Amino acid sequence: MSYKLFIPGPINVSEKTYKAMTTPVIGHRSNDFVSLYNSIQPRLQELFYTKDPVFLSTSSAWGVMEGSIRNCVAKKVLNCGNGAFSDKWADVSERCGKQNKFLSFDWGKPVDPEAVRKELSTGEYDAITLIHNETSTGTMSDLAAIMAVVRQFPEVISIVDAVSSFSAVKIEKDALGIDVMLLGTQKALALPPGMALLSVSKRSLDRASKIKDRGYYFDFHEFLTNHEKGMTPSTPVIPLIYALKSKLDDIFAEGIENRYARHAHLNGLVHAWAERHGFVLLPEKAYASKTLSCIRNTKEVNLTDLNKALKSRFKMVIDGGYGKLKDKTFRISNMGDETEATMMELLNALDTLLAEMGKA
Ligand SMILES: Cc1ncc(COP(=O)(O)O)c(C=O)c1O
């Protein structure tokens, strides 16, 4: 049984993408693989707005998030947390045995650049982690403002999670001065889960060179050495690389700017719908995510019943609140290939169900 996924990842995968995944596998040390790998690099670099290499990791995003900590932190890392995923980074830093400080913001609030400045000014840090779009709270921090602060501290390597914003919102990696930018395929790229992409700066590679306990699987230098040969360090998830190639065709056929505009428009439809029902977003509007909407359950809708009915009658699913926001919020994604028609289909179905529940 398949359902239309309006949860903030994994999201709907197109038939075209699934078909691309059935392309027969090839040897990962073959010339065919090198051609495949090299054929997607230029367009990946264009999407990352970078001249740095873009590595393909057969893992979920957390693999390369942990890897970035292991490769980039020699002294102490500042982990900025404003939701479930960014908060977890502090735990991961701790488990990797790295000196760290957790700079915490309330869930639903963005990362405050001035708080970052104050902390980095202590001179204690050589790395910072932050999440551009906190999927658990639907909050998008002002990356440009934060990076403008971070760039004033040349020793600090910036590690930015763009997991649920990449390709839906413009993030100009090199212009912003981001050292490591990473994501997982199951979010705005609308591919199945299983692969992470990361682009790393020369500065972060230089840092990694000085760190001994980088491990093997996520070692930036293993990625680089193989990248230079048009390969990955170990056997990659080749079907997902075919899917990525097909998705890049789609993205560039649509036009990158058109893609950003489509996401902004669809996100606006959800916001307007929420407003029409008297719901309010969790974050302030200025920091509301462009790829998902995290909506306060101000009408005390029974979200379990709502989602059950949505699933059984309309074959669609939205998501409830994450972690401590369970029952307090619900989340609707507009990532990937969604269109005005598909989003309206969902919102109309929600209208019907809310009316039936006496909550319209
Ligand atoms: C912003 C963000 N970062 C990291 C992750 C973790 O990704 P993965 O489950 O692919 O490791 C998620 C997953 O939802 C996320 O939304």
PDBQT file of the ligand as one rigid body, heavy atoms in Angstrom, charges set to zero:
ROOT
HETATM    1  C1  LIG A 401      17.703  18.779   9.756  1.00  0.00    +0.000 C 
HETATM    2  C2  LIG A 401      18.006  17.320   9.876  1.00  0.00    +0.000 A 
HETATM    3  N1  LIG A 401      19.266  16.945  10.128  1.00  0.00    +0.000 NA
HETATM    4  C3  LIG A 401      19.592  15.659  10.242  1.00  0.00    +0.000 A 
HETATM    5  C4  LIG A 401      18.665  14.664  10.115  1.00  0.00    +0.000 A 
HETATM    6  C5  LIG A 401      19.091  13.237  10.244  1.00  0.00    +0.000 C 
HETATM    7  O1  LIG A 401      19.060  12.681   8.978  1.00  0.00    +0.000 OA
HETATM    8  P1  LIG A 401      19.251  11.111   8.754  1.00  0.00    +0.000 P 
HETATM    9  O2  LIG A 401      18.074  10.460   9.396  1.00  0.00    +0.000 OA
HETATM   10  O3  LIG A 401      19.252  11.034   7.259  1.00  0.00    +0.000 OA
HETATM   11  O4  LIG A 401      20.538  10.709   9.351  1.00  0.00    +0.000 OA
HETATM   12  C6  LIG A 401      17.353  14.988   9.854  1.00  0.00    +0.000 A 
HETATM   13  C7  LIG A 401      16.326  13.963   9.704  1.00  0.00    +0.000 C 
HETATM   14  O5  LIG A 401      15.147  14.192   9.670  1.00  0.00    +0.000 OA
HETATM   15  C8  LIG A 401      17.017  16.359   9.720  1.00  0.00    +0.000 A 
HETATM   16  O6  LIG A 401      15.762  16.731   9.458  1.00  0.00    +0.000 OA
ENDROOT
TORSDOF 0
